[in-house]
Amino acid sequence: MRILGLVMAFLALAVTFSLTGCDNFETKHKKTVEERLVDAFATMPDEMRQRIDQVVADSDAKAYQQALNELALISHTTRLTAAQKRAVDDLMRQLRYDMEEKELARQQSNGS
């Protein structure tokens, strides 16, 4: 009987911790690709941070090609850390996807 009580107490604790963990996971802030890019370049000189800010602004304005061009220049003319390279690659991938989505939407609206 005592073992059953211990098992029940353990299960109650497990359920409590799992529910608390789920709540924390759901409320945790998830950074966007752009935010991760800005964070990766936070310690760079002002000129580079301004270039990154312009990339983010271009991305927000849906000027995908301009943002991609600047990211390509940055990645080929600057020695990047692994985190910076990953952030640049991630945003470039996202911008290409967004460009494709925009083009698909345009084609569908023209075809309708």
Buried (B, 14 or more C-beta within 10 A) or exposed (E): EEEEEEEEEEEEEEEEEEEEEEEEEEEEEEEEBBEBBBBBBEEBEEEBBEBBBBBBEBBEEEBBEBBBEBBEEBBEEBEBEEEBBBBBEBBBEBBEEBBEEEEEEEEEEEEE
